[in-house]
Amino acid sequence: MKSMIHKTKIFLSTAAIALALPFAAAHAQERDVIIAVSIPAATHGWTGGVVYHAEQAEKEIEAAFPNIDVVLSTASSATAQVSALEDLSATRKLDALVILPFTSEELTGPVQQIKEKGTFISVVDRGLTDPAIQDLYVAGDNIAVGANTAQWLSDKLGGEGQIVVLRGIPTVIDDERIKGFSDVINKTDIKILDIQYANWNQDEAFKLMQDYLAKYPKIDAVWANDDDMLLGVIEAVDRAGRKDIKFALGGNGMKQVIEMVKEGNERTPISTPYPPSMIKSAIYMTAAQFGGQAPMRGTFLLGAPLITPENADQFYFPASPF
């Protein structure tokens, strides 16, 4: 990528960008600008939030910029997302593509082909295997999500014990979360008994946790990597009546989990934020390339501080879909 990538850990303010865009509407290009948005369907709570915020961004940007057409596409699998991208690219000239890849490896090639046609590429959350393809990248700090959780857990367990881990979908962000977590745990005497994929799915996490419980008679803690999976883990532990598990932790800041943290739940006393509204920020930043005369390039990472009973109110939004 020709421009320099600047990495900064900030909370992107969608509201601030939204206020700035209408003032530049008069400068929008005369011809229609097409921004395609390709995201996973609402297969679990977090992606449900992504769909909600993408739909809101589509309405708001098209209202502010009559010459910008936001074309939103959802897909229930990586294969379906590849097919949808091929259709979008074949039927119209895409000025920009905002994509949250279903999986990293399978979507890298198709996005590269679109990039070669001169399309501005914004990648959100689940990165591509070749970051040089993207002009803009917006995500949470997944290394910090894993590392901050692991450090807290290590402190509470006194640096020793036995834990199990659930992975998400094979993507760059899952790799980063696991790396951040493992790098900290590997410096302790805590043993990871097992680590398998549950695809960020509550039902799959429930089944995998049942397997873990049957296989391991003593587990001190569980890291589910994601709050949707955490709910499945908690259900499995409760059904089994296991009392040895001191902590069951997730991440992403689901409001149901934040409620647990607010209430001082002993087993789930912390979380980390990973707001699905990041898709909205990315769409606005992409629209600024064409309507706001505000070119945005680089990598923007949202911070991942621990959510605790003391600060949980700052991360709790009852009206949020997630």
N, C-alpha and C positions, 0 to 999 in steps of 0.2 A: 504494500500500500504506500502511495507516494507521500501522504501526509504523516506527520509524526503522531504516534499514539501517546496520549497523556493519560496516565492512570491516576485516578483520584477517588478516594473513598468518601462519597457524599450521598446524602439523601436527595434524590432528584425531586424538585418541586413541580409537579404537574400543574398545580394551580398558577404558579408564577408564569410558566410558559404559556398557559391558556390565556392569561391576561395580556401577554405581550403580542400574541399572534393577531388578534383582530385589528390592532393599530397598524399592522403592516399589510392588511388585506388588499389595500389599494395597489400594492406593488405586485400582486400575484400575476403570474404569466397569463397572457391572453389565451393561449391554447390550454386545453384540459391537461392537467397533470394527473397521472394515475399512480396511486400508491397501493400496491397489493399488500395485504396483511394475511400471513399464513400461520395458523396456530393450531395446536391440538384441540380436539373437541373436549367437552366437559366430562372427562372420564373419571375425575375425582375432584375433591373440593377445591384444590388450588387451581386447577385448570378451569374449573367453573368460574372462579374469580377472574382468571385471565380473559375468558370469553366476555364476561360482563363488562370489564373495563375497556376491552377492545371495541365493543359495540358502542360504549359511551363516547370514546374518542372519535369513532367514525361519524357519529351524529354531530358532535361539536365542531369538528374540523370542516365538514362539508357545509355546515351552517355559516361558519366564519369565512370560508373560502369557496365561493361558487365554482371556481375553476379547478379545484382539487377534488378528485373522485377517489374515495377510499373503498377498495374492493376487499371485503373480508371473506376469508375462506377457512373453514375448520376441517380437521381430518381426525379420524378415529384410529389411525395407524400410520407408521412411517411410509408404508407402501401407498396408502391413500393420499398422504401429503405430497409425495413425489408426483403422483398422477395429477393431483390438483395443480401443482406448480407447472407441469408440462402444459396443461390446458390453458392456464392463465397466460403463460408466455407465448403460446402459439396463437392466441386469439386477439392479443392487444400488445401495444408497446408499453412496457412497464418502466416508468421513470424511477420508481423506488420499490424495494421489497423489504418489508419488515417481517422477519420470520423468527418464530420460536420453534426450533426443530423438534420433531417428535423424538428422533434419535440423532446423534451427532454424525456418525459414520455414513448412514444411508442418505442423509440430506446434503452432505458436503458437495458431492459431484453435481447434483441437479442445481444447487445454488451457484456453483462455479460457472455453469453454463449460462445462467441468467446474468451473472456478473459480466461475462464476456460480451454481452450485448449492450453494455454501457449503463446498466441499471445500478442505482445507488443501493447498497446492501446494508441493512440494519439487522443485527442478530441480537436476540434477547434470550437471556437465561441459559438454555442449553446450547453451548457454543458449538461451532463446526470444528472438525478435526484440523482444518487449515485456517487459522485466524487471519491470514493475509487476505482472504476473500472479503472480509467485512470492512466497511467504511466506519461503522458505528457499532459499538457493543455495549449493551446495558444489562447488568445482572447484579445479583447480590454477591457478596464476598464469600464464596463457598468454602474457601480454605479456612476463613475465620469461623464460619458456621461450625465446621468440624472441630477446629482447634479450641475454640472457646468452650464448647460443650465438653470436650475431652478434659480440658484443664479443670473445669468445675468438678467433673466426675472423679478425676484423680484425687483432687483435694478432699472430697467427701469420703472416698473409699480409703484414704490414707495411702494411696499409691500401690495398693495390692487388691487382688480379688479376681473373680472370673466373670466375664461379660459376653454377651452375644450381640451381633450387629446385623441390621437389615439394610440392604442396599436398595437403590431405586431402580431406574431404567439405565441401561448402558449408555451414558452420556458423559460429556466433559464435566458437567457440574457434579455428577455423582462421583466421578473420579476425584475431583477436587475436594469434595466433602470428606471422602474416605481418607484421602491423603492428609488433610488437616487433622483429622481425628487420630489416625494411626501414628503420625509423626509424634504426637504428644504421648499417646498411650505406650508407644515403644520405648519411651524413656523411663517407664515405670515398671513395676512388677505385676501389673494387671495383665491377665491373659485373655485374649480374644478366643473364646471356645469355637465360635462358628461365625461365618459371615456369608450370607447368600442374598440373592435378589428377590424382592417382593414387588418390584415395579411400581412403587408409590401407590399401591392399591390396598385398601383396608381389608378386603376379603382375603387377598393373597397373604397379607401380613398376618392375619389371624391364623391361617393354615400353617404358615412357616413357623410362627411362634408356638403353635401346638407341637410341631415336630421338635423344636428346640427343647420344649418342656419335657417331652417324652425321652429325649436323648440325654439330657443333662440334669442330674438330680439336684445340683446346686448352681444357681446363677445369682450373682450379686446385683447385676444391673443389665439393662437393655438400652441400646441406642438404636432408635428406629429411623433416624436420618430425616424423617418427614412426619408431620402431624397426622396425615391421613393414615399412614402405616401405624403410627402410635396408637390410634384408637383401636385398630385390630389387635395389636399387642396387648393392650390393657384388657380387652374383652377375653382373650385367651388366658391371660394370667388369672383373671377373676374367676373364670369358669373352672380352672384347675385348682383354685384355692391355694396357690403357691404363696407362701409368706416369706420365702428366702430372698425374693427380689426387692431390693431396697429402693431402686430407682428405675423408672421407665421414662426415657426422654425422647423427644422428637426434634422438631424444628419447623420453621415457616410461620409461626405466629397465628395459627388458626384461632378464631375467636373462642371456640369451645375449649381449646387448650389454655388460652390466656385466662379464661374464667377459672380453670383449675389453679393456675399460678396465683391469681388474685386471691383465691380462697385459701391459699397456703397448703395446697395438697402436698402431703409428705412424699408421695412417690413421684409426682411430676411437679416439682417446685420451680422449674425454669423452662424457658424456651428461647428461641432466637428468631428475629424478624426476617421474613423473606416475602415481601408483599407482592401479590399478583398484579397490583397496579403498575408495576414496572413496565408492563406492555404499553400502558397508556402514555407514560413518559417517553418511551421510545418512539411511538407513533407521532407524538407532538414534535419531538426533536427532529424526526425525519421530515415532517411537513415544513419545518422551519427552513429546510434547504431550499424550498421552492416558493413558499409564501411569505416568509418572514425575513428574507435576506439575512439569515443568521446561520451560516454554515456550521454544522456541528460534526466534528470528527473525533474519534478516539474511543477509549474504554472508560466507562463510568460504572464504578462498583459502589453499591449501597452497603453501608456498614452493617455489622452483625453483632451488636452488643447483646449481652445476656439480658433476657427479660426476666425480672424477678418480682416478688410481691411488692417491692418498694417502688418499682417504676412501671408496673404492668398497665396502669391506667393510660400511659402515654401510647400504648400499642393496642388498646382495646377499642374496637369500633363495632358496636352492636348491630348497626345497619349494614355492615359489610356482608357480601355473599360468602366470604371465607373467614 
